[in-house]
Amino acid sequence: MRTDTSAVESVFDRLESLLPFVSKPIQYVGGELNSTIKEWDFAGPSTVRWALMYPDAYEVGLPNQGTMILYEVLNERPDALAERTYAVWPDLEKLMREHQVPQFTVDAHRPVGEFDVLGLSFSTELGYTNMLTALDLAGIPLSAAERTIDHPIVLAGGHAAFNPEPIADFIDAAVLGDGEQAVGIITDVIREWKQEGCPGGREEVLFRLSGTGGVYVPSLYDVDYLPDGRIQRVVPNRDGVPRRVSKHTVMDLDEWPYPKKPLVPVAESVHERMSVEIFRGCTRGCRFCQAGMITRPVRERTIEGIGSMVDAGLKATGFEEVGLLSLSSADHSEIAEMTKQLADRYEGTNTGLSLPSTRVDAFNIDLAQELSRGGRRSGLTFAPEGGSERIRKVINKMVTEDDLVRTVAAAYGAGWRQVKLYFMCGLPTETDEDVLQIAELAKRVIQTGREVSGSKDIRCTVSIGGFVPKPHTPFQWVGQTAPEVVDARLAKLRDAIRSDKRYGKAIGFRYHDGKPGQVEGLLSRGDRRVGQVIRAVWEDGGRFDGWSEHFSYDRWMACADKVLADNVVDVNWYTTRERTEEEVLPWDHLDSGLDKEWLWEDWQDSLSEDEVEDCRWTPCFDCGVCPQMNTEIQIGPTGRSLLPLAVVPGQGPSGPSGIQTHTHTHTPITGPTAQPAAGQVTAAGPVA
């Protein structure tokens, strides 16, 4: 945190000479359409300066909706500035160290170490080593305990922040939940502290942040352990620090229509589109899905709010595609009216709309036909998640085999020729037979497609990801399936698919082995003792662990064995061990709103294969979120229309127009953990 008022110079002159020697140098130069650069002290000495980081490569980080929203929200404030920084590839990291160029922002190329706050958004725990690289390049001590008033506050957010204990040694604070209002609260606290002359130094401002009740400061809590390695308690070590920290929940999303002016990348990125979040949260109750659990309750934008965001975003960016985003977009109460009216509005233009996530039981051919209006049908993706109906009951994925077959039959009959099915391996109570049922389901899909279409040109791709138990879900207590068991089941499944000559060539098979999942499991349910494993991996060269070409399972296991050698815990203790109901979990003092007793009961229900309905349309199941968070489910239908309904004038179509639906058609995340979002079903169509 910079205490003097002198200007901070750009490091671009020093960086520019290095760029000819690295891959994709354009990703480091900035200058994106709708980016913002403010004078360093534009609001005086009390200006609060944020460096926002998505700890992955530019092509993955720039399209991240959460980071983009916070960037715009902060820069609208008259007392704050925000700039962006991303993980640099190892080739540039090496040169930066040789030439003493610090971690920089891509906006004004200012040193990250000069900002007041370094805010990191973690959607996956595999970005932790990239955080350490950025801290080290920025000249920020890796250990939070070694930082002074001159260093930024290192703040973690995103889904992984719901258990920040493995990185407690490295961060100063964490924020749970929605960030739009949270960053404003934090900015207010820091600004007032700076106006007062920074009394009490770093410790005082962190204490003030903890006093808001929505910012977790790990250094203000002590962890005691039992002789067998389990946690005895996590308690504040100072008066005035809350015993539990609550998540932030933004209500009435129409009041937060961000991003208003989305960033347009200067280099190729994983999503070449402008995105609008049509609702937040999910109440489907899939027991494996952390995102669905921690984002409760459901809050829909109105159809008018969505229409105005689409209109403003297209005008501000020039994108030719708009993504209508949520955890399960087709569950929006007005999705049919919304897609039809948006298709009508942009008919005859070069604008396409995508619906990246839906479900088998929310999908219908009328919707699909609307979504592919004017374009060819290239593929559909559905996520049954479990191979057998028994295992789908265990995970509360209320989709039967007949449901899926009816849906794909309708799709094949309507002209689609390619279907992708996404499953998980290693689910609780899973057997070999549950996994082998995937092969039978895929064969039935192919046979059905051939019958209804009258064509042999029918394809089905089976994609498998490993299941990782996550905090704040009913499966937070389960023992993770050992990687060798996952690999053995996947080998049997591969043989079952290939052995049947009638279908083998029509069924594609893609899977990731179980090893990366065990590392993710270690990080997702670990405690503070795991921090030294992360540091040892980073010191041994660990970088970009979400990318297959950089991930090393052997490195992680070797470092864990070394660090934990004199401890009663090891990797299996954190991953494959089943927890008991009374055990204190590392994240119990972090309140997602979900009642722990309710989660345990749902875990027991899963063992009985009892399914739970969606509480949007049924009586409350007492998960605890609405009363504890003082929130409520916000859904339509409103009965209102998208206005104006007049067709937007265009230059005439240069290709297919209307709405397209598709899954990710390009992503560099080829690492073994890259997979569709939990519960995701996507429909794929042509690029307009």
Protein Blocks (a to p, Z undefined) as FASTA:
>chain_A
ZZbfbdcddfklmmmmmmmmcghkllmngoiehiacddfklnojklccddddddbdfklm
mmpmklmmmmmmmmmpckbccdddddddfklmmmmmmnopacddfklopafklpmbdcdd
dfbfklmmmmmmmmmmnopafblklpcfkbccdddedjklmmmmlmmmmpmbdcehjfkl
mmmmmmmmmmmmmmnopggijmlmmmmmmmnopaccfklpccdddfkopafbdcdfbehi
afbdcddddehjllmcccfbdcddfbdcfbdcddddfbgcjfklpaklmklmmmpccddd
dfklmmmmmmmmmmmnopabdcdddfblmlpmklmmmmmmmmmmmgoiabdcddfbccfk
lgcfklmmmmmgoiacfbdcddehpabfklmmmnopacdfklmmmmmmmmmmnopabdcd
dddehiehiafklmmmmmmmmmmmmmmmmmmnopabbcdddddddddddehiaklmpccd
dfklmmmmmmmmmmmmmmmmklmmmpccddddfklmmmmmmmmmmcfklmmmmmmmmmno
pahklbmklgcfklmmmmmmmmmmmpcbdfklmmmpccdfklccfklmpcghiafklmmm
mmmmmmnopacddfklmccehlommmmnopadddddehiacddfbdcddebjabdedjdd
dddfbdfblbfkbccdehiacdddddZZ
